[in-house]
Amino acid sequence: MASVEAAAEHERILREIESTDTNCIGPTLRSVYDGQAHGFFMDKLEGRIRNHDREIEKMCNHHFQGFVDSITELLKVRAEAQKLKSQVTDTNSRLQDDGKEILTTMEELTQCRVQQRNIASTVEKLSRCLPVLQMYSKLQEQMKAKRYYPALRTLEHLEQRCLPQAGEYRFCAIMAENIPRLRVHIRDVSMSDLKDFLESIRKHSDKIGETAMKQAQDQDQRSLNSAGLQQRAGSGRRVRKVSPSTELDGQSSSPLSEQDSGILDVEDEEEDDEEEEVPGAQELVDFSPVYRCLHIYTVLGARDTFESYYRKQRRKQARLVLQPHSNMHETLEGYRRYFNQIVGFFVVEDHVLHTTQGLVNRAYVEELWEMALSKSIAALRTHSSYCTDPDLVLDLKNLIVLFADTLQGYGFTVNQLFDMLLEMRDQYGEILLKKWTVSFRQILDQDNYSPIPVGTPEEYHSIVSQFPFQDPELDKTPFPKKLPFSEFVPKVYCQLKEFIYACLKFSEDLHLSSTEIDEMIRKSTNLLLTRTLSNCLQYAIKKKNVGLAELVQVIINTTHLEQSCHYLEEFISNITNVLPDNMNATKLYGTSTFKDARHAAEEEIYTKLNNKIDQFLQLADYDWMATQAGGEASDYLSDLIAFLCSTFAVFTHLPGKAIEHGTLPGKVAQTACMSACKHLSTSLLQLLLEADVRQVSMGALQQFNVDVRECERFARAGPVPGFQGDTLLLAFIDLRQLLDLFTQWDWSTYLADYGRPTCKYLRVNPHTALALLEKMKDTSRKNNMFSQFRKNERDKQKLIDTVVKQLRNLIASNQS
């Protein structure tokens, strides 16, 4: 059973080997080698091979005889084929020789018939081509004569009628090919003409703008001179609007040469005859190149292309026009050229807008104007910021107003320009403030700070006409006489009025109400008073070389300027036509400005006096170990008292009217005297308590007491009138009580009554007393000033130690 299965399996493997590609029999053979009947399979395989060999041999034996027969027949045919080939070759040679003469005759006949047909056809075609040639010749003449619009019509007739009738010929094809080129040539020539026009108006836009602005200025002047003239638009202000149909029809009949530049040669004839009317902007510009090019592009069906190109080029020119020169801010002419170019640009655009049908529209022009407005305002802000000359800023403002009025006459909105002028008003105010700072400083530096002497009534009235001064008492005194103030008072007052006039000039033509102008002038004047003039007065007061007499004169001057402030209020109201009692009107801050300056002068007087006192005190040379006093006041103090007496004489010997008008010099003298005495008292006490002074003898205290008594004598003598009783002596009360306590050695009273309102030494501070007492004791125990004295001196040293302890206990108890 097993052998039958193995035989069947071998049979299957053999069939698989016979029917399978040799590349895939590997697994099949592997299954044979994996089995146990390998030898049996090999026998089966050899038997199968022998069977196939026998079949192949049978098949070959079966077909061999037929193959041999075929080869035999083929060899017989070869000889017959060679014979046939030889016959065919001979026949062909004879046929070729016989047909050569016939072919030649046929070719000659064919050629003759072709020529006859061509001649007939040529005559027929030429009769139809002559109109084409004639039309093309006409086209060439028109092109040569630069009559491009008739040339376009000829091209259209040639293309649509003549060439289709003529047929397809090379010259027609060439003409047909040239027709687009001719159209392109005509388009390019007209475009070149337009480019020349654009270049010309770019170069001459400043002339166009200058003419338009001059027309606007003349129109404004006529409007001011003639109250009945209501309309601002006219032949001098607005360009003449030409009908687009008129322009185009005229161009169609007789188109201008492409050599027209676009700008007519117009001379400034107004220089010869001022009354002759200024030529209008449209009279300076020949717009025919624009109309011609627009018409040609319309015929060519490329109007959109032309409109796009024109707008693109004009937009580029607008950017160039709006680009200011780097040095534009240096002169007014630089600004004028800049504005002229912008006005010239928009005058041309406005004329094109109203004389063409859709080449530019209102939206496009408005867009250009918005761009021009933003860029020009930015340029003006930048360049005007460099300007430091108020006259140039004022001229620039007038130029901007004329620029705005001119363009407003052409329908452009200019509100932003006037808003920018309001910004420039603040800049103009700052420039004025800087200029007036220089003027005020020059006035203050050149002033002699002395009352103005007046020798004649003419001189008096000349000064009174400049400054509002009234004094009935002074009017009664005979000449020569002196005004209480110095020269800088009328000069400063005149400068204030000049500043107000300068502010008023800028506010003109800004479309502002009287109230707004009044408000602007008052704010600017307040800045001049509170910042510029105040700083200049502070500068004059703080100068090192200013003496006390000059400071007193400054006080008198500022008093008179303060009193003149209401005259300035009236002056502003008169020039602005705004009532001074208007509730919304800004008040001038002149009163506070001059009060602050006067207070600063007073403080400077006090400071200078105190500094001078400090200089004298630096000369003090006390012998702090002296055994007894000298009996007379120290030299430095005597000199100081003499200086104070002469100084206060300056106050007390001022002219009576000056004190009356100023009202303050008397108080200033009293305050200065009290301040000087207090500062002297404080400085003497500090001198006594200096850390460098380590020991103080009783003799030194007695000499110090003599100097203080000299100060009290000076205070009691009343160097400045107006003090009640011994008010001035109160400046030295602290120092007096301290010296009395030490010279009288009245410690028991001080310690017993300390803290009571009725204490005899109420002004003596225990810390001060302790510090001075410490300087009177020998802390080193080596060089004790009492150690070599008698027994009572040693007892006194012990007493000092006792008092020191008591003072320390007193201080400690008060602190707790």
KEKOL-255928 format. One record per residue: z, x, y of N, C-alpha, C in turn. Coordinates in steps of 0.2 Angstrom, whole numbers, plus 5000, padded with zeros to 4 digits. Layout:
ZXYZXYZXY/...
This chain:
500050044994500050005000500050045006/500450095006500450145011499850175012/499450195007498850235008498250185011/498350125010497850075012497950065020/498550065022498750065029498550125033/498650185029498450245033497650245033/497350225028496550225029496350175034/496650125035496450075040496650105047/497150145048497350175054496850225056/496650265050496150325052495550295054/495350235051494650205053494650185060/495250155062495350135069495250195074/495650255072495550315076494850335077/494550335071493850365071493350315076/493450255076493150205080493250225087/493950235088494150245095493850315098/493850365093493550425096492750415097/492450375093491750365094491550325101/492050285102491850245108492250265114/492650315114493050335120492750395123/492850405130492650465133493050525130/492750585130493150635127493750665131/493750645137494250665141494950625140/494850575136495450525135495650525128/495350565123495550565116496150605115/496450635120497050675118497650635115/497850585118498350545114498150525107/497550505106497350485100497350535095/497150595096497250655092497950675091/498350665096499050675095499450635090/499150575090499450525085499350545078/498750575077498550605070498950655068/499050705073499450765071500250745070/500450695074501150675073501250635066/500650615063500750575056500750625050/500850595044500950645038500250655034/499750615036499150615032498550655036/498750715038498350745042497650775038/497850795032497250815028496850765026/497050705025496650645023496250625029/496550625035496150615041495550655042/495650725041495150775042494550755036/494750735031494250725026493850665028/494150615030493850555033493350575039/493550615043493150635049492550675047/492650725042492050755040491550715037/491750665033491350615030490950575035/491250555040490950515046490450565049/490550625050490150675053489450675049/489550685042489050695038488550625038/488850565039488450505039488050505045/488350525051487950525057487450575057/487550635054486950685053486450655049/486550615044486050595040485650535044/485950495048485650445052485150485057/485350535060484950575065484350605062/484450625056483850655053483350605051/483550545049483150485047482750465053/483050465059482750445065482250495067/482350555067481850605069481250605064/481350595058480850595053480350535054/480650475057480350415058479850425064/480050455069479650465075479250525076/479250575072478850635072478150625072/477850585068477150585067476850555073/477150505076476850475082476850525088/477350565088477350615094476750665093/476650685087476050725086475350695087/475350635086474650595087474550595095/475050585098475050575106474750645109/475050695107474850765109474150775108/473950755102473250765100472750725105/472850665106472450625111472450655118/473050675120473050705127472650765128/472550805123472150865123471450845124/471250785120470550765121470350735128/470850705131470650675138470650725143/470950785142470950835147470150855149/469850865144469150895145468750835149/468750775147468450725151468650715158/469250725159469550725166469250775170/469150835168468850885172468150875174/467750845169467050825170467050775176/467450725175467450665180467550695187/468050745188468250775194467650805197/467250845194466650875196466150835199/466050775196465550725198465750695205/466450675205466650645211466650695217/466750755216466650805222465950805224/465450805220464750815222464550755226/464750695223464650625227464850625234/465450645235465850645241465450695246/465250755244464950795249464250765251/463850735247463250705249463350645254/463950605253464050555257464250575264/464650625264464850655271464250675275/463850715272463250735275462750675278/462750625274462350565276462650525282/463350525282463650485287463750515294/463650585295463850615301463350595307/462750585306462250555311462450485313/462650445308462750375310463450375314/463950415312464550415316464450435323/464050485324463850505331463550455335/463050415332462750365336463250305338/463650295333464150235334464650255340/464850315340465350335345464950335352/464350355352464050355359463950285361/463750235356463750165358464350135360/464850155357465550125359465750155366/465650215367465850245374465450205379/464850195378464450155383464750085385/464850055379465149985380465849985383/466250035382466850045385466750055393/466350095394466250115401465950055405/465550015402465249955405465849905407/466249895402466849855402467349875407/467449945407467949965412467649955419/466949965420466749955427466749885429/466649845425466749775427467449755428/467849775424468549765425468849795432/468549855433468849895439468649855445/467949835445467749795451468149735452/468349695447468749635447469449655449/469749705447470449725448470449745455/469949785458469949815465469949755470/469649705468469549645473470249615473/470649625468471349595468471849645471/471749715470472149765473472149775480/471549765483471449785490472049745495/472249685494472749655498473449695497/473549715491474149755489474149825493/473549855493473549915497473549905504/473249855507473249835514474049825516/474349785512475049765513475549825513/475349875508475749935508475649975514/475049985516474850025522475249995528/475249925529475649895534476349915534/476649915528477349925527477449995529/476950045527477050115529477050125537/476650085540476650085548477250055551/477550005548478149975550478750025549/478750055543479250105542479250165547/478650185548478550245553478750225560/478550155562478750135569479550115569/479850115563480550105563480750025564/480249985562480249915563480549885556/481149895555481449885548481449815546/481649775551481649705549480949675547/480449685551479749665548479549705542/479749765541479649795535479949765529/480549735530480949705525480549635523/480249605528479849545526479149565523/478849615525478249645521478449665514/478949695513479149715506479249655502/479549595505479649535501479049505499/478549505504477849475503477449515497/477549585498477249625493477549615486/478149615486478449605479478349545476/478349485480478349425477477649395476/477149415480476549385480475949435478/475949485481475349535480475349575474/475949605472476049645466475949595460/476249535459476049495453475349485452/474949465458474249455457473849515455/474049575457473649635456473649655449/474149635445474249655438474649715438/474649745431475049795430474649865430/474749895436474349965437474950015438/474650075438475150125439475350125446/474850125451475050125458475550065459/475350005456475849945457476549965455/476549995449477150015446477550065451/477150105453477450155458477750115464/477250075467477550035473478149995471/478149965465478649925463479349965462/479150025460479750075459480050095466/479550095471479750125478480050065482/479950005480480149945484480949955484/481349965479482049975479482250035483/481850085483481950145487481950135494/481350095496481250075503481850035505/482049985501482549945503483249985505/483350035500483950075501483850125507/483150145508483050185514483250145520/482950085520483050045526483850035527/484150015522484850005522485250065524/485050125522485350195524485250205531/484650195533484450205540484850165545/484950095543485350055547486050075546/486250095541486950115540487050185544/486550225544486650285548486750265556/486350215558486350185564487050165566/487350125561488050105562488550155562/488450205558488950265558488850295565/488250305568488250335574488650295579/488550225578488850175583489650185582/489850185576490650195575490850265577/490450315577490650385579490750375587/490250345590490150345597490750305600/490950245597491450205600492150245598/492150285593492750315592492850375597/492350405599492450455604492550425611/492250365612492250335619492750275619/493150265614493650215614494150225620/494350285622494750295628494450265634/493850275635493450255641493450175641/493350145635493350075634494050045636/494550075633495250055634495450065642/495250125645495350135652495050085656/494450065655494150005658494449945658/494649925651494949865650495649855653/496049915653496649915656496649915664/496149945667495949935674495849865676/495449835672495249765673495949725673/496349735668496949695667497449715673/497449775676497849795681497549755688/496949755689496649725694496749645694/496649625688496849555687497549535689/498049575687498749565688498849565696/498449615699498549625706498249565710/497749535708497449475711497849415710/498149415704498649365702499249365707/499449425708500049425713499849405720/499249425722498949415729498749345730/498549315725498349245725498749195721/499149155724499549115721499249055717/498649045720498248985717497849005710/497849065709497449095703497849085697/497749035693498149025687497949055681/497349065680497049085673497049165674/497249195669497149265669496549295665/496249245661495649265658495049255662/494549305662493949295666493549355665/493049365669492549415668492849485669/493349495673493749555673494249575668/494449515665495049525660494749525653/494349475652494149465645493349475644/493149515639492449525638492049465637/491449475640490949415639490849405632/490849345630490749325623489949315622/489649345618488949335617488849295611/488349245611488249205605487949245600/488249245594487949275588487249265587/487049195588486349185586485849215591/486049215598485649255603485549325601/486149355599486049425597485549435592/485649395587485249405581484549385582/484449335586483749315587483349375591/483749395596483449445600483249505596/483749525591483649585587483049575582/482949505580482449495575481749505579/481649485585481049495588480849565590/481349595593481249665595481849705593/481949725587482549765585482549835589/483149855591483149925594483049975590/482950035592482850095588483550115586/483450155580484150175577484450235581/484050255586484350315590484850295595/484950225596485350205600486050225598/486450255603487150285601487650225601/487550175604488050125604488450125610/488450175614488850175620488350185626/488350145631487950145636488150195641/487750235645487950285650488150245656/488750235657488950205663489350255668/489250265674489550305678490150265682/490650305684491150275688490950265695/490650205696490350195702490950175707/491450155704492050125708492250185713/492150245711492350305715491950305722/491350285722490950275728491050215731/491150165728491250095731491850065728/492450065731493050045728493049965727/492649935731492649855731492149835725/491749885723491249865718491649845711/491449795708491749765702491749815696/492249825693492349875688491949845682/491449885679491049855673491549835667/491349785664491749755659491649795652/492049785648492049835642491449825638/491149755638490549745634489949775638/490049795644489449825647489449905646/490049925643490049995641489750005634/489749955630489649965623488949925621/488549955618487949915615488049905608/488149835606488349815599487749805595/487149815597486549795593486549835587/486749895586486749925579487149885574/487749855577488149815572487749755570/487449725575487149665573486549675569/486149725570485549745566485749765559/486249805558486449825552486749765548/487049725551487349665548486749615546/486249605550485649565548485249595542/485149665542484749695537485149685530/485849695530486249695524486249615522/486249575527486149505525485549485521/484949515524484349505520484349535514/484649595513484649625507485149605502/485549545504485949515499486649565498/486749605503487349655502487749645508/487849585511488249575517489049585515/489249565509489949585507490049655507/489549695505489649765505489649795512/489249765516489249795523489949775526/490149715525490849695528491349735526/491349755519491949795516491849865519/491249895520491149955523491449955530/491149915534491349915541492149905542/492449865538493149855539493549915537/493249945531493650005529493550065534/492950075537492850125542493250115548/493250055550493650035556494450045555/494650025549495350045547495550115547/495050155545495150225545495150255552/494750225556494750245563495350215567/495650165565496250135567496850185566/496850215560497350255558497350325562/496650345563496550405568496750395575/496650335577496750315584497550315585/497850285580498650275580498950335579/498650395577498950455576499050495583/499650495585499750525592499650605592/499550635597499550705598500250735598/500350795595501050815595501350835601/500950845607501250855613501150795618/501050735615500950675619501550665624/502150685622502750665626502750715632/502350765633502450805638502250785645/501650745645501450715651501250645650/501150605656501050535656500250525654/499850575655499150575653499050575646/499550605642499550605635499650535632/500150495635500250425633499650385635/499350395641498850355644498250355639/498050415637497550425632497650385626/498250395624498450355617498350285618/498650255623498550185624497850165626/497450205629496750185631496350185624/496450225619496150225613496250165609/496950145609497150085605496850025608/496850015615496549965618495749955617/495450015618494750015617494549995610/494950015605494849995598494849925597/495349895600495449815599495049775603/494749805609494249775613493649765609/493449815606492849815602492949765596/493449765593493649725587493649645589/493949635595493949565598493249545599/492849585602492149565604491749555597/491749595592491449585586491649525583/492349505583492549445580492249385583/492149385590491849325593491049325593/490749385591490049385592489649385585/490049395580489749395573490049335569/489749315564489949265560490249295553/490849305554491249325548491249405546/490949445551491049515549491749535549/492149515554492849515554493149445555/493749435553494049375554494649385558/494949325560495649335564496149365560/496149345553496749375549496649455548/496049475548495949545547496149585554/495949555559496149585566496849585567/497149525565497949525566498249575561/497949585555498249635551498249705554/497649725557497549785560498049795566/498149735569498549735575499349745573/499549715568500149725565500249795563/499849825560499849895558499849945564/499449925569499449965575500149955579/500349895579500949885583501549925580/501649925573502149955570502150035571/501450065570501450135570501450155578/501250115582501250135589501950135592/502350085590503050085592503450135589/503350155582503650215579503450275583/502850285585502650345588502950345595/503050295598503350295605504050305605/504350275600505050295599505250365598/504750395593504850465592504750515598/504150495601503950545607504350535613/504550465614504950455620505650485620/505850495613506550525613506550595615/506050625615505950695618506050705625/505850645629505850645636506450655639/506550695644507150705648507050685655/506450675657506350655664506350585665/506750555670506850485671506150455674/505850495678505250475682504750465676/504650515672504150505666504250445662/504950425660505050375656504950305660/505050305667504850245671504150235671/503750295672503050285672502750265665/503050285660502850265653503050195652/503550165655503750095654503250055658/503050075664502450035667501850035663/501650095660501050105656501150055650/501650055647501750005641501649935643/501949915649501949845651501149835652/500749875656500049865657499749865650/499849905645499549905639499749835635/500349815636500549755633500149695636/500149695643499749635646499049635645/498749695644498049705643497849665636/498249685631498149665624498349585623/498849575627499049505627498449455630/498049485635497549445637496949435632/496949475627496449465622496749425616/497349395617497649355612498049385607/498249455608498749485603499449475605/499849465600500549455602500949525603/501249525608501549595611502349585612/502649545608503349535609503749595607/503549625602503849685599503849745604/503249745608503249795613503849785618/503949725620504449715625505149725622/505149715616505849725613505949805612/505449835611505449915611505649935618/505349905624505549925630506249915632/506549865629507249845630507649905626/507449935621507749995618507650055622/507050055625506950115629507350115636/507550055638508050045643508650075642/508950075636509550115635509450185635/508850215632508750285633508650305640/508250265644508150275651508850285654/509350235653509950245655510350305654/510250325647510550395646510250455649/509650455650509350505654509550505661/509550445664509850435671510550465671/510950455666511650475666511650555666/511250585662511250655662510950685669/510450655672510250675679510850665684/511150605684511650595689512250645687/512350665681512950715680512750775684/512150795684512050855688512150845695/511850785697511950775705512650765707/513050735703513750735704514150795704/513950835699514250905699514050945705/513450945707513250985713513650955719/513650895720514050865725514750895725/515050885720515750905719515850985720/515351025717515451095718515351115725/514851085729514751105736515151075741/515651025739516050995744516651045746/516851045752517351085754518051055754/518150995752518750955751519150955757/518850945762519150945769518950875772/519350845777519150785780518550805785/518050755785517450765789517550765796/517350815800517450815807516850785810/516950735815516450705818516550715826/515950745828515950765835515650715840/515250665838514850625842514850555839/514750505843514650435840514050425835/513550465836512950465832513150495825/513550545825513750575818514150525814/514650485818515050435815514650385812/514150355816513850295814513350315808/513150385808512750405802513150405796/513750425796514150425790514350355788/514550315793514750245792514150205789/513550215791512950185788512850205781/513050265779513050285772513550255767/514150245770514750225766515150175770/515350125767515650065770516350085772/516450115778517150135780517350095787/517950065787518150035793518850055794/518950075801519650095803519750075810/519950025812520050005819520450055823/520950085820521350135824520950195825/520650215820520250285820519650265826/519350205826518850195831519150205838/519750195839520050195846520150265848/520250315843520350385845519750415848/519750465853519150495856518850545851/518250565853517950615849518150685852/518050735848517950735841518550715837/518450685831518950665827518750675819/519250665815519050675808519150615804/518650605799518750555794519250575789/519550525786520050545781519750575774/519150565773518850585766518350645768/518250675762517750735763517050715762/516550755762515850735762515650705755/516050725750515750695743515850625743/516250595747516350515747515650485748/515350495754514750455756514150485751/514150545749513650565745513650535738/514250525735514350495729514150425729/514350385735514250315736513450305736/513150355740512350345740512050355733/512350405729512050415723512150355718/512750325719512850265715512350205717/512150205723511650155725510950175723/510850245723510150265720510150255713/510650255709510650245702510550175701/510750125705510650055704509950035705/509650065710508950065712508550085706/508750145703508350165697508350125691/508950095690508950045685508549975686/508549955692508149895694507449915693/507149975695506449985694506249975686/506649995682506449995675506449915672/506949875675506949805673506449765676/506049785680505449745683504949745678/504549685678504049665673504149665666/504849655664505049655657505149585655/504949535659505049465658505749445657/506149475661506949465661507149415666/507649375665507849335670508349375675/508449345681508949385686509549395683/509849345679510549355676510449415671/509949425667509849475662509849545666/509449545671509349605675510049625678/510349575681511049595684511549615679/511549585673511949615667511749685665/511149695665510949765663511149815668/511049805674511249845680511949865680/512349805679513049815679513349855673/513049845667513249885662513049955663/512449975665512250045666512750075672/512850035677513350065682514050075680/514250035675514950045672514950105668/514350115664514350185661514350245665/513950235671513950285676514650305679/515050245680515650255683516150285678/516250245672516750265667516650325663/515950345662515850405658515650465663/515050455666514750515670515250535676/515350485681515750505686516450525685/516750485680517350505678517450575675/516950595671516950655668516850715673/516450695678516350745683516950755688/517250695689517950705693518450745689/518450735682518950765678518750845678/518150855678517850925678518050955685/517950925690518150955697518950965697/519350915694520050925695520350975691/519950985685520251035680520051105681/519551115686519351185688519951235690/519851295688520451345689520551355696/520051355700520051375707520251315712/520451265709520551205713521351215715/521451205722522151215725522451145725/523051145727523451085728523151045734/522951075739522651045745522051005743/521651035739520951005736521150945732/521650955728521850895724522050835728/522450855733522650795737522050765741/521550805743520950775745520550735740/520550755734520250715729520650645728/521250645729521650585728521450535734/521350565740521150525746520450505745/520050545743519350525742519250465736/519550475731519550425726519850355728/520350365732520550295735520050265739/519650295743519150265747518650245743/518450285738517850255733518150195730/518750195728518950135724518950075729/519050085735519050025740518350005741/517850045740517150025741516849995735/517149985730516849955724516649885725/516949845729516749775730516149775734/515949825738515349835742514749845737/514949885732514449895726514249825723/514749785721514649725718514249685722/514349675729513949635733513149665734/513149735733512449765734512049745727/512349745722512049725715511849655716/512249615718512149535719511549525723/511549565729510949555733510249575731/510249625727509549645724509349615718/509849575715509649535709509649465710/509849445716509949375718510349335713/510849365711511349335706512049325710/512349265711512949255715513549305712/513849335716514449375714514949335710/515049275711515549235708515349205702/514849225699514549205693515049225687/515249175683515749185678515549225673/514949235671514649275666514549345668/514549355675514349425677514849475675/514649535673515049585671515349615678/516049635678516349665683516249745683/516249775689516149845689516849875687/516849935684517449965682517650025686/517350015693517550075697518250085699/518550025700519250035702519650075696/519650055690519950095685519750165684/519050175686518850245685519150285691/519150265697519450305702520250305702/520550255699521250265698521450315692/521050315687521150365682521050435685/520450445689520350505692520950525697/521250475700521750495705522350515701/522550475696523050495691523050565688/522350575686522250645684522350705689/522150685695522350735700523050745702/523450685701524150695702524450735697/524250715690524550755685524350825685/523750845688523550915689523950945694/524150915699524650935705525250955701/525550905698526250925694526150985690/525550985686525551035681525451105685/525051105690524951175694525651195697/526051145699526651165702527151195697/527151165691527551185686527351255683/526651265683526451325681526651385686/526551365692526751415697527551435697/527951375695528651395694528751435688/528351425683528451465677528251535679/527751545683527551615685528151655689/528451615693529051645697529551665692/529751615687530251625682530151685678/529551705677529351765673529551825676/529651825683529951875687530651885687/531051835684531751835684532051895679/532451935682532751995679533451995679/533851955676534551945676534852005672/535452025674535852075671536352035667/536252015661536751965658537351995656/537452065657538152095656538452115662/538252085668538552105674539252075674/539652125678540452105678540552055684/540152055689540252005694539551985697/539551935701538951905704538751955710/538151945712537851985718538051955725/538151885725538351855731537751825734/537151845733536551815736536051785730/535651745732535151715727534651775725/534451765719533951815716533351815720/532951875720532351875724531851835722/531751825715531251785713531351715715/531951695715532151625716532051605724/532151655728532051655735531351645736/530951685733530151675734529951605731/530251585726530051525723530151465728/530751465731530951415736530551415742/530351475744529851485750529151455748/528951465742528351435740528351365739/528851335737528951265736528951225743/529351265748529351235755528651235758/528251285757527651285760527151235757/527251235750526751185746526951115749/527551095749527651025751527551015758/527451065762527251055769526551035769/526151055764525451025764525450955763/525850925759525950855758526150815764/526750845767527050805773526650815779/526250865780525850875786525150855785/524950805780524350775780524250735786/523650715788523550675794523750605792/524150575797524450515796523950455793/523350455796522850405793522650415786/522650475784522450495777522950465773/523650475775524150445770524150365770/523950345776523950265777523450235773/522850275773522250245769522350265762/522550325760522650335753523250305750/523750295754524350255752524750295746/524450345743524750385738525050455740/524750495744524950555745525750565747/526050515750526750515751527150505745/526950465740527250455734527050515729/526450545730526350605726526750665728/526950665735527350725737528050715734/528350655734528950635731528950655724/528450625720528450635713528350705711/527950745715527850815714528450855715/528850835720529450875722529950855716/530050795714530550785709530350815703/529650815701529450845695529550925695/529450955701529551025702530251045701/530751005704531451015703531751005696/531450955693531650945686531451005681/530751015682530551075678530851135680/531051155686531451215688532151215684/532451155685533151145681533051155674/532551125671532451135664532351205662/531851235666531651305664532251355665/532651345670533251385671533751385665/533851315663534251305657534051345651/533351335650533051375644533051445645/533051475651533151545652533851565650/534351525652534951545650535151545642/534751495639534851485632534351525627/533951565630533451595626533751645621/533451645615533651685609533751755611/533251785615533351855617533951865621/534251825624534851835628535451825623/535651885620536251875615536951875618/537051905623537751895626537651885634/538151845636538151825643538851835646/538851875651539551885654539751835659/540351835661540551785666540251805673/540151865674539851885681539051865681/538751865675538051845675538051775676/538451735673538551665674538651645682/539051685685539151675692538551685696/538151735694537551755698537051695697/537051675691536551615689536751555693/537451545694537751485698537551495705/537551555708537251565715536551545715/536151555710535451535711535351465710/535751435706535751355705535951325712/536451355715536651325722536151335727/535651385726535151395731534651335730/534551325723534051265721534351205724/534951195724535251135726535251125734/535351185737535251185744534551165746/534051185742533351165744533251095743/533551065737533450995736533850955741/534450975744534850945749534450945755/534050995757533750995763533150945764/532950915758532450865759531750895760/531450935756530850965757530250905758/530350845755529850795756530250735758/530050705764530450645766530350585761/530750535762530750475758531250475752/531650525751532150515745532750485748/533050445745533750415747534350455745/534750475750535350515748535150575745/535550595739535550655736535150645729/534650595730534250585724533950645721/533650685725533350755722533850795719/534450795721534950835718535050815710/534950755709535050735702534650775697/534050805699533650845695534050905692/534550935696534950985694535650965691/535750905690536450885688536650905681/536250915676536350935670536551015670/536151045674536351125675536951135679/537151085684537751095688538351085684/538351025680538951015676539051065671/538551095668538651145663538951205666/538651225672538951285675539651275678/539851215680540451205683540951205677/540751185671541151185665541351255663/540851305664541051365662541351405667/541151395673541451435679542151415680/542351355680543051325680543451325674/543051335669543451345662543851285661/543551225662543851165661543751125655/543851165649543751135643544151085640/544751085643545251035641545050965643/544750965650544550895652543850875648/543450925647542850905643542950875637/543450915633543550895626543950825626/544350815631544750755631544350695633/543850705638543550645641542850635638/542650675633541950675630541850605627/541250575628541050515626541250455630/541650465636541850415640541350405646/541250345648540750345654540950375660/541550385661541850415667541950495666/541650515661541850595660541550635665/541950685667541750725673541050765671/541050785665540450825662540050785657/539850725660539550675655538850705653/538450745657537850775656537850835652/538450855650538450925646538350905639/537850935635537750925628538250975624/538650945619539050995616538651055612/538051035610537651085607537451145612/537351125618537151165623537751215625/538351175626538951215628539151265622/539051245616539251285610538751345610/538051335611537651395611537751445617/537951415623538151465628538751495627/539251465624539951495623539851545617/539451535612539251585607539051655610/538651645616538351705619538951745623/539551715624540051745628540551775623/540551765617541051795612540651855609/541151905606540851965603540851945596/540251935593540251925586540251985581/540052045584540052105580540752135579/541152125584541852155583541852225584/541252255586541252325587541152345595/540752305598540652315605540852255609/541452225607541652165610541852185617/541552145622541652155629542352145631/542752115627543452105629543952155625/543652185621544152225616544452285620/544152305625544552365629544852335635/544852275636545252245642545952235641/546252205646546952195645547152145641/547752125640547952085635547752015637/547651995643547451925645546751915643/546351965643545651965641545551955634/546051985630546051975623546251905621/546651875625546951805624546351755626/545951775631545351735633544851735627/544751785624544351795618544551745613/545251745612545451695607545351625609/545451615616545351545618544651525617/544151575618543451555617543351535609/543651575605543651555598543851485597/544451475600544751405599544251355601/543951365607543551315610542951305606/542651365603542151355599542251315593/542851325590543051285584543051205586/543351195592543451125594542751095595/542351135598541651105599541251095593/541351135588541051125581541351065578/541951055578542350995576542050935579/541950935586541750885590540950865587/540550915587539850905584539850875577/540350895573540350875566540550805566/541050785570541350715570540750665573/540350685578539850645580539350635575/539150685571538650685567538750635561/539450635559539650595553539750525556/
